[in-house]
Amino acid sequence: MFDLLIVLAFITYSISSGFLAQKKASQNLQEYFLAGRTIPGWKAGFSMAATQFAADTPLLVTGLIATAGIFLLWRLWIYGLAFLMMGFIFSVSWRRAGVLTDAELTEVRYSGKGVLPLRVLKAIYYGTVINCVVMAMVLVAAIRIAEVFLPWHQWLPAGIYNFFLNITQFLGFTLGGSVSGLSPAIATTNNLLSILLIISFTTLYSTTGGLRSVVATDVVQFILAMLGTLIYGIVVVSHIGGLTGLVDKVIQIYGFNLADKMLSFVPKSGELLLPFLIIIGLQWFFQMNSDGTGYLAQRSMGCATDKDARIAALVFSWMQIFLRSLIWLVIGVSLLVAYPFLPADAASGNFAASREILFVTGINDLLPPGVRGIMLTAMLAALASTIDTHLNWGASYWSNDIYQRLICKEWLKRKPKNRELVLAARLSNLLILTIALIIMAHLSSIQTAWFISLLFGAGMGSVLVMRWLWERINLFSELAAIVVSLIVAPILLISTDVEWIRLSVMASVSTIAAIAITFVTPATSHTVLKDFYNRIQPLGFWRKTAVLIGDNPNLPVKRLIGGLKLTFLSATSLFLLLFGVGKLMIRMPNESMWWVVVPISMALLLIPFWWSGAVKYEG
């Protein structure tokens, strides 16, 4: 009962936040989607971190450690480089752009008849395709959690439960695969009831209060999620005998060689080193959020000042990559001891999913009442913070780019009322949720969806960055990258299972295509480029435009070099500290203590070199 009271208190707070912000959110789209551009930097950073915390990510981490080892977590950690690059190079530009969505940026940055079609295409591609796939991944985690903690077939009266059971059997669909031994019909009914309840309360506060309520709840949700996860980590480590004996127990269960492979921060096999380096070298840059596109840009655009936008990215990077990752790392390794597996188990097709669910199983098995309620609330908070963001972000495309710009302005030749636009935003949430639920029903593993989403995103990364840094990039460059991604990705998925080959080919082909198209198509008009330059003061290669305006042509490149230097120093500091503290907690017996002392010392020494720049640097 105490567990339930904690969950109900969280739900009550979230819903009340939505209604408290409803009046302001209903005024116009700026208030609804950007909170009137008044968000403090630290709040925006916490909101980003809460969204990326996600209920699916700890399950993914648990599965990755068991299936490949700690070194594969670099595929998540390496994004810290992109987050810091966003902070020092792109966050201020996003805020200065004065747009509501990243799709709207196309009409600020490019010229020509194809600008509106590109804007609409990006709104559908990001706001529906990409957005719904990510939401489906989160909802897969939701049903994994709900299946363990919400046994509706035991709680509800038989008459009421059978009513829903008959509906699911009549419709003949399966919502996820049972991971708790329940029959498919009961598991589907339980999952359907859980999903409907979870998304109902999340949709209620996010659609009523807009981004202002989303950020307000995100801050509390992130604190709850971190607190709950920390308590979970302490309990699970205590259960297996403490942190000092953790590595010894892994060795005892799995043998030295397998333990060494799973607990290594770098690939132990020589043939894995090159693919590993290629993947982490490309993945952080060649991805769909390389410049912050999406809800990260939305938070930057909603910040009160340029400085707040930069601080938001820095707070997000350190909370996300350092603090959160270390707690999950300890939990993931501890679960190897609490729930051991046989080498033969790893060969089964369902191995990844079976290890992912253990993060939730451990909560149910190891945590006492009260503490279990805190952790359940933390997982619910992580889930809610991701869903509310994706609903709000996805709705921004449908209301601003599709309904307002395409339908009303272009087709109907009229200006819609503010209340009409807000209503369109709220209604579009239902469409997004429906599509995400359909996709979710066909996902067997979070890893499966994650790897596919990485491949589709890889084709867009380079052109998203280049449009800010190089004046020659035009609308056809972006269009080429999107088209190539949609054509090449299915071919690669069919032709090879080797991840590093897929990523390399996609990144290379899309970048070459985008650059080639750039040189054989008309450049963006000088008028648009000058307006863009004056509005944003971009970094990089803008010499011709700077000369046309009468600005110092060397200034954009100088700004870029300064931003890259701060990005490199802060990223080096972040990764060294992550590696050093990680080794302090999880170090093989044959490894020297220098692997702890040297990285931590170097990381701390580097902090003064980028900290002052982070506060004073003008991008």
C-alpha positions in Angstrom: 0.0 0.0 0.0 2.9 2.4 0.8 4.3 1.7 -2.6 1.0 2.6 -4.2 0.7 5.9 -2.2 4.2 7.0 -3.4 3.1 6.4 -7.0 -0.2 8.2 -6.5 1.5 11.2 -5.0 3.8 11.5 -8.1 0.8 11.2 -10.5 -1.1 13.8 -8.5 1.8 16.2 -8.7 2.3 15.7 -12.4 -1.3 16.2 -13.3 -1.6 19.3 -11.1 1.5 20.8 -12.8 -0.3 20.5 -16.1 -3.4 22.3 -15.0 -1.4 25.0 -13.2 0.4 25.8 -16.5 -2.7 25.5 -18.7 -3.7 29.1 -18.8 -0.3 30.3 -20.1 0.1 27.3 -22.4 -3.2 28.1 -24.1 -2.2 31.6 -25.2 -0.2 30.7 -28.2 2.3 28.2 -29.7 5.3 30.0 -28.2 3.9 29.5 -24.7 2.8 26.0 -25.4 5.9 24.6 -27.1 8.7 26.9 -25.8 7.3 28.0 -22.4 7.5 31.6 -23.6 11.3 31.3 -23.9 11.8 31.7 -20.2 13.4 28.4 -19.1 16.5 28.7 -16.8 19.5 26.8 -18.1 19.7 24.3 -15.2 16.0 23.4 -15.6 16.4 22.9 -19.3 19.4 20.7 -18.7 17.6 18.6 -16.1 14.7 18.3 -18.5 17.0 17.0 -21.3 18.5 14.5 -18.9 15.1 13.4 -17.7 13.9 12.7 -21.2 17.1 10.8 -22.1 16.9 8.9 -18.8 14.0 7.0 -20.3 12.5 3.8 -18.8 14.0 1.8 -21.7 17.6 2.9 -21.3 18.5 1.1 -18.0 17.1 -2.1 -19.5 19.2 -1.5 -22.6 22.3 -1.0 -20.5 21.6 -4.2 -18.5 21.3 -6.1 -21.8 24.4 -4.7 -23.4 26.6 -5.5 -20.5 25.5 -9.2 -20.5 25.5 -9.6 -24.3 28.8 -7.8 -25.2 30.4 -6.2 -22.1 30.9 -2.8 -20.6 32.9 -1.6 -23.6 29.7 -1.6 -25.7 28.4 1.1 -23.4 30.7 3.5 -25.2 28.0 3.5 -27.9 25.9 5.4 -25.4 28.6 7.4 -23.7 30.1 8.7 -26.9 27.0 10.8 -27.4 28.5 13.1 -24.7 30.7 14.5 -27.4 27.7 15.5 -29.5 25.9 16.9 -26.4 28.9 19.1 -25.6 29.3 20.1 -29.2 25.7 21.2 -29.1 26.4 23.3 -26.0 29.5 25.1 -27.3 28.6 25.4 -31.0 24.9 25.0 -31.7 22.8 25.7 -28.6 23.1 29.5 -28.9 22.4 29.3 -32.6 19.2 27.4 -32.0 18.0 30.0 -29.6 18.9 32.9 -31.8 17.1 31.3 -34.8 13.8 32.3 -33.2 12.0 29.3 -34.7 9.5 27.0 -33.0 10.7 23.7 -34.5 13.9 22.5 -36.3 11.7 21.9 -39.4 10.9 25.6 -39.5 14.6 26.4 -39.7 14.5 25.3 -43.3 12.7 28.5 -44.3 15.1 30.6 -42.3 18.2 28.9 -43.7 17.3 28.0 -47.4 15.6 29.6 -50.4 13.7 28.2 -53.4 10.4 26.5 -54.2 11.4 23.3 -52.5 11.8 24.9 -49.0 8.2 24.3 -47.9 8.1 20.6 -49.1 11.4 20.0 -47.3 10.0 21.6 -44.1 6.9 19.4 -44.3 8.9 16.3 -45.1 11.2 16.9 -42.1 8.1 17.5 -39.9 6.7 14.1 -40.9 10.1 12.3 -40.8 11.2 13.6 -37.4 7.8 14.3 -35.8 6.2 11.0 -36.8 8.6 8.4 -38.1 11.6 8.9 -35.9 9.5 10.2 -33.0 7.2 7.2 -33.0 9.9 4.7 -33.2 11.7 6.1 -30.2 8.4 6.3 -28.3 7.7 2.6 -29.2 11.1 1.7 -27.7 10.1 3.5 -24.5 6.7 1.8 -24.5 8.3 -1.6 -24.8 10.1 -0.9 -21.6 6.9 0.3 -20.1 5.2 -3.0 -20.7 8.2 -4.9 -19.3 7.9 -2.9 -16.1 4.1 -3.1 -16.0 4.1 -6.8 -16.5 6.0 -7.3 -13.3 4.5 -4.7 -11.1 0.9 -4.4 -12.4 -0.8 -7.8 -12.4 -4.3 -6.6 -13.4 -5.6 -10.2 -13.7 -5.0 -10.5 -9.9 -6.2 -7.1 -8.9 -9.4 -6.5 -10.9 -12.7 -8.3 -10.3 -13.1 -11.2 -12.7 -16.1 -9.7 -14.5 -14.3 -6.4 -15.3 -11.0 -8.1 -16.2 -12.7 -10.6 -18.5 -14.4 -7.7 -20.3 -11.0 -6.4 -21.4 -9.7 -9.9 -22.0 -12.5 -10.6 -24.4 -11.8 -7.4 -26.3 -8.1 -8.2 -26.8 -9.0 -11.8 -27.8 -11.6 -10.5 -30.3 -9.1 -8.0 -31.8 -6.6 -10.8 -32.0 -3.4 -8.8 -31.4 -0.5 -9.3 -29.2 1.0 -6.4 -27.2 4.6 -7.3 -26.6 5.9 -10.8 -25.7 5.3 -12.1 -22.2 8.6 -12.1 -20.2 7.0 -13.3 -16.9 5.5 -16.6 -18.0 1.9 -15.4 -18.5 -0.2 -16.5 -21.4 -0.1 -14.2 -24.4 -3.8 -13.2 -23.9 -3.4 -12.3 -20.2 0.0 -10.6 -20.9 -1.6 -8.6 -23.7 -4.6 -7.5 -21.6 -2.4 -6.5 -18.6 -0.1 -4.6 -20.9 -2.9 -2.8 -22.7 -4.5 -1.7 -19.4 -1.1 -0.5 -18.0 -0.2 1.4 -21.2 -3.6 3.0 -21.4 -3.4 4.2 -17.8 0.3 5.4 -18.0 -0.2 7.3 -21.2 -3.5 8.7 -20.1 -2.0 10.6 -17.1 1.1 11.6 -19.0 -0.9 12.9 -21.9 -3.2 14.7 -19.6 -0.6 17.0 -18.0 1.6 17.3 -21.1 -1.2 18.4 -23.4 -2.8 20.8 -20.9 0.4 22.6 -19.7 2.6 22.3 -22.7 6.4 22.6 -22.3 6.2 24.6 -19.1 4.5 21.7 -17.3 6.7 19.2 -19.1 9.9 20.9 -17.8 8.4 21.4 -14.3 7.6 17.7 -14.0 10.9 16.7 -15.7 13.0 18.3 -12.9 11.1 16.4 -10.2 11.0 13.2 -12.4 14.8 13.3 -12.9 15.5 13.8 -9.2 13.1 10.9 -8.4 14.7 8.7 -11.0 18.2 9.4 -9.9 17.3 8.9 -6.2 15.4 5.7 -6.9 18.2 4.3 -9.1 20.8 5.2 -6.5 18.9 3.4 -3.8 18.4 0.4 -6.1 22.1 0.4 -6.8 23.0 0.4 -3.0 20.5 -2.4 -2.3 21.6 -4.7 -5.1 25.3 -4.2 -4.3 24.6 -5.0 -0.7 22.6 -8.0 -1.7 25.6 -9.6 -3.5 28.0 -8.8 -0.7 29.3 -5.3 -1.4 31.2 -3.4 -4.1 34.7 -4.5 -3.0 33.9 -8.2 -3.8 31.8 -7.5 -6.9 34.5 -8.3 -9.5 35.6 -11.4 -7.6 32.1 -12.8 -7.7 31.8 -12.2 -11.4 35.1 -14.0 -11.9 33.9 -16.9 -9.7 30.6 -17.3 -11.6 31.8 -16.8 -15.2 35.5 -17.6 -15.1 38.3 -15.1 -15.5 38.3 -14.9 -19.3 34.5 -14.3 -19.7 34.5 -11.9 -16.7 37.5 -10.0 -18.2 35.6 -9.6 -21.4 32.4 -8.5 -19.8 34.0 -6.0 -17.4 36.5 -4.5 -19.8 36.1 -0.8 -20.8 37.7 -1.6 -24.2 37.4 -4.5 -26.5 39.5 -7.5 -25.4 39.5 -9.2 -28.8 41.8 -7.7 -31.5 39.4 -8.2 -34.3 36.8 -6.2 -32.4 39.0 -3.1 -32.0 38.7 -1.6 -35.5 34.9 -2.1 -35.8 34.6 -0.6 -32.2 36.7 2.4 -33.1 34.8 3.0 -36.3 31.4 2.8 -34.6 32.2 5.1 -31.8 34.1 7.4 -34.1 31.1 7.8 -36.4 28.1 7.2 -34.3 28.2 10.4 -32.2 28.4 12.6 -35.3 26.4 10.6 -37.9 23.1 10.5 -36.0 19.7 12.3 -36.2 20.5 14.6 -33.3 24.0 15.6 -34.2 23.3 19.3 -34.0 20.7 19.0 -31.3 17.8 18.6 -33.8 14.6 17.6 -32.0 13.7 18.0 -28.3 17.2 19.0 -27.4 16.9 22.0 -29.7 13.5 22.7 -28.4 14.9 23.1 -24.9 17.7 25.3 -26.2 15.1 27.5 -28.0 13.0 27.7 -24.9 15.9 29.0 -22.7 15.8 32.6 -21.3 19.2 33.7 -22.6 22.1 32.5 -24.8 24.1 31.6 -21.7 21.2 29.6 -20.3 21.1 27.6 -23.6 24.8 26.7 -23.2 24.5 25.9 -19.5 21.6 23.6 -20.3 23.7 21.5 -22.6 26.6 21.2 -20.1 24.3 20.3 -17.2 22.6 17.7 -19.4 25.9 16.2 -20.6 27.4 15.7 -17.1 24.1 14.4 -15.6 23.5 12.1 -18.5 26.9 10.7 -19.3 28.7 10.8 -16.0 26.4 10.6 -13.0 23.6 8.5 -14.5 25.9 6.1 -16.3 28.0 5.2 -13.3 25.0 4.2 -11.3 23.6 2.1 -14.1 27.0 0.5 -14.6 27.2 -0.8 -11.1 23.6 -2.1 -11.2 24.2 -3.8 -14.6 27.3 -5.6 -13.3 25.7 -6.5 -10.0 22.8 -8.1 -11.8 25.3 -10.5 -13.5 25.9 -11.8 -10.0 22.4 -11.7 -8.7 21.0 -13.4 -11.8 23.8 -15.5 -13.4 23.5 -17.0 -16.9 25.1 -20.0 -18.6 27.2 -19.5 -21.8 24.7 -21.6 -23.6 22.0 -19.1 -22.7 23.7 -16.3 -24.7 23.1 -18.2 -27.9 19.4 -18.0 -27.6 17.5 -15.5 -29.8 15.7 -14.1 -26.8 18.8 -13.6 -24.7 19.0 -9.8 -25.0 15.3 -9.4 -24.0 15.7 -11.9 -21.1 18.6 -9.9 -19.7 16.9 -6.5 -20.2 14.0 -7.5 -18.1 16.2 -8.4 -15.1 16.6 -4.7 -14.3 12.9 -4.8 -13.5 12.9 -8.2 -11.9 15.6 -7.1 -9.5 13.4 -4.2 -8.4 10.6 -6.6 -7.6 12.8 -9.3 -6.0 15.4 -7.3 -4.0 13.8 -4.1 -2.9 11.7 -3.9 0.3 8.2 -2.2 0.4 8.6 1.6 0.4 11.9 1.4 -1.4 10.2 -0.6 -4.1 7.6 2.2 -4.3 10.3 4.8 -4.7 12.0 2.8 -7.5 8.7 2.0 -9.2 7.9 5.8 -9.1 11.4 6.5 -10.5 10.8 4.2 -13.4 7.4 5.7 -14.0 8.9 9.1 -13.8 11.6 8.1 -16.4 8.9 6.8 -18.6 6.6 9.8 -18.2 9.4 12.3 -18.8 10.2 10.7 -22.1 6.7 10.3 -23.3 5.7 13.8 -22.3 8.6 15.2 -24.2 8.0 13.2 -27.4 4.3 14.1 -27.3 5.0 17.8 -26.9 7.8 17.7 -29.5 5.9 15.6 -32.0 2.9 17.8 -31.7 5.0 20.9 -32.4 5.6 19.7 -36.0 1.9 18.9 -36.6 0.6 22.2 -35.3 3.3 24.6 -36.4 4.7 23.1 -39.6 1.8 21.0 -41.0 -1.4 22.6 -39.8 -0.3 26.3 -39.5 2.2 26.5 -42.3 1.0 24.0 -44.9 -2.8 23.6 -44.4 -3.8 27.1 -43.2 -1.2 29.4 -44.7 -0.4 27.6 -48.0 -3.6 25.8 -48.8 -6.4 27.7 -47.1 -4.7 31.1 -47.3 -5.8 32.1 -43.8 -4.2 32.8 -40.5 -5.4 30.4 -37.8 -6.3 31.6 -34.3 -3.9 30.9 -31.4 -6.5 28.7 -29.6 -7.1 26.8 -32.8 -3.4 26.0 -33.1 -3.1 24.9 -29.5 -6.1 22.6 -30.0 -4.5 21.1 -33.1 -1.3 20.5 -31.0 -3.3 18.7 -28.3 -5.3 16.6 -30.8 -2.1 15.5 -32.7 -0.9 13.8 -29.6 -3.5 11.1 -30.2 -2.2 10.4 -33.7 1.4 10.1 -32.4 0.4 7.8 -29.6 -1.5 5.5 -31.9 1.3 5.1 -34.4 3.8 4.5 -31.5 1.6 1.8 -30.1 1.3 0.0 -33.4 5.1 0.0 -33.8 5.6 -1.2 -30.2 3.5 -4.3 -30.8 6.1 -5.5 -33.3 9.3 -4.9 -31.3 10.8 -7.9 -29.5 13.8 -6.2 -28.0 14.8 -2.6 -27.3 18.2 -3.3 -28.8 16.6 -4.2 -32.1 14.8 -0.9 -32.4 17.8 1.0 -31.1 20.2 -0.4 -33.8 17.6 0.2 -36.6 17.1 3.8 -35.4 20.9 4.4 -35.4 21.1 3.3 -39.0 18.3 5.6 -40.2 19.8 8.5 -38.2 23.3 8.0 -39.5 22.4 9.3 -42.9 21.4 12.7 -41.6 24.1 13.6 -39.2 26.7 15.3 -41.4 24.3 17.6 -43.3 22.6 18.7 -40.1 25.9 20.0 -38.8 27.1 21.4 -42.1 24.1 23.6 -42.6 25.2 25.6 -39.6 28.9 25.7 -40.5 29.0 26.0 -44.3 27.1 28.7 -46.2 27.1 26.6 -49.5 24.8 23.9 -48.1 21.3 24.2 -49.6 17.9 22.6 -49.3 18.8 19.9 -51.9 21.7 18.8 -49.6 19.3 18.0 -46.8 16.8 16.4 -49.2 19.5 14.2 -50.7 20.6 13.0 -47.2 17.0 12.1 -46.3 16.3 10.3 -49.6 19.6 8.4 -49.5 18.9 7.3 -45.9 15.5 5.9 -46.8 16.8 4.1 -49.8 20.1 2.7 -48.4 19.0 1.7 -44.9 16.6 -1.1 -46.0 19.3 -2.4 -48.4 21.9 -2.5 -45.6 19.5 -4.2 -43.2 18.9 -6.9 -45.7 22.5 -7.3 -47.1 24.6 -7.4 -43.9 24.3 -7.9 -40.2 27.7 -6.3 -39.4 26.9 -3.1 -37.6 30.1 -1.2 -38.3 29.8 -1.9 -42.0 26.2 -0.6 -42.0 27.1 2.5 -40.2 30.2 3.3 -42.3 28.4 2.8 -45.6 25.4 4.8 -44.6 27.6 7.7 -43.3 29.8 7.7 -46.3 27.1 7.4 -49.0 24.8 10.0 -47.5 27.6 12.5 -46.9 29.0 12.1 -50.4 25.6 12.4 -51.9 24.8 15.6 -49.9 28.0 17.3 -50.9 27.8 16.2 -54.5 24.3 17.5 -54.8 25.3 20.8 -53.1 27.8 21.6 -56.0 25.4 20.8 -58.8 22.3 22.7 -57.5 21.7 26.4 -57.0 23.1 28.1 -53.9 20.8 29.7 -51.3 20.0 33.3 -52.2 22.3 36.0 -50.8 19.2 37.7 -49.2 18.4 34.6 -47.1 22.0 34.0 -46.2 22.5 37.6 -45.0 19.3 37.4 -42.9 20.5 34.1 -41.4 23.9 35.5 -40.7 22.6 38.7 -39.0 20.1 36.7 -37.0 22.4 33.9 -35.8 26.0 35.0 -36.1 27.0 31.5 -37.3 30.3 29.8 -36.7 32.4 28.2 -39.5 32.8 28.9 -43.2 30.7 31.9 -43.9 33.4 34.1 -45.5 31.4 35.2 -48.6 28.3 36.2 -46.6 30.4 37.9 -44.0 32.1 40.0 -46.7 28.6 40.9 -48.2 27.5 42.2 -44.8 30.7 44.0 -44.1 31.7 41.7 -41.2 35.2 40.4 -40.5 35.4 37.3 -42.8 37.7 35.5 -40.3 35.4 35.9 -37.3 33.1 32.9 -38.0 36.1 30.5 -38.3 37.7 31.9 -35.2 34.5 31.4 -33.3 34.3 27.8 -34.6 37.9 27.0 -33.5 37.1 28.4 -30.0 34.0 26.3 -29.7 35.8 23.1 -30.9 38.6 23.7 -28.4 36.1 24.0 -25.5 34.2 21.0 -26.8 37.4 18.8 -27.0 38.6 19.9 -23.5 35.3 19.3 -21.8 34.7 16.0 -23.5 38.2 14.8 -22.6 37.6 15.8 -19.0 34.2 14.0 -19.0 35.4 10.8 -20.5 38.5 10.6 -18.4 36.5 11.1 -15.2 33.9 8.5 -16.3 36.7 6.0 -17.1 38.6 6.6 -13.9 35.7 6.5 -11.5 34.3 3.5 -13.4 37.6 1.7 -13.0 37.7 2.6 -9.3 34.4 0.7 -8.8 35.0 -2.1 -11.3 38.6 -3.1 -11.8 40.0 -6.6 -12.6 42.6 -8.0 -10.1 45.4 -7.8 -12.7 44.8 -4.1 -13.5 47.0 -1.4 -11.9 45.6 1.3 -9.7 47.2 3.8 -12.2 44.2 3.2 -14.4 42.2 5.0 -11.8 44.6 7.6 -10.5 45.9 9.0 -13.9 42.5 9.5 -15.7 40.9 11.1 -12.7 43.8 13.4 -12.1 44.0 14.5 -15.7 40.2 15.1 -15.8 40.3 17.3 -12.8 43.3 19.2 -14.1 41.5 20.0 -17.4 38.3 21.4 -15.8 39.6 25.0 -15.2 40.6 25.1 -18.9 37.1 24.8 -20.1 35.0 25.8 -17.2 35.7 29.6 -17.5 35.1 29.3 -21.2 31.8 27.6 -20.7 30.6 30.6 -18.7 32.1 33.4 -20.7 32.4 32.0 -24.2 30.3 33.8 -26.8 29.3 31.4 -29.6 
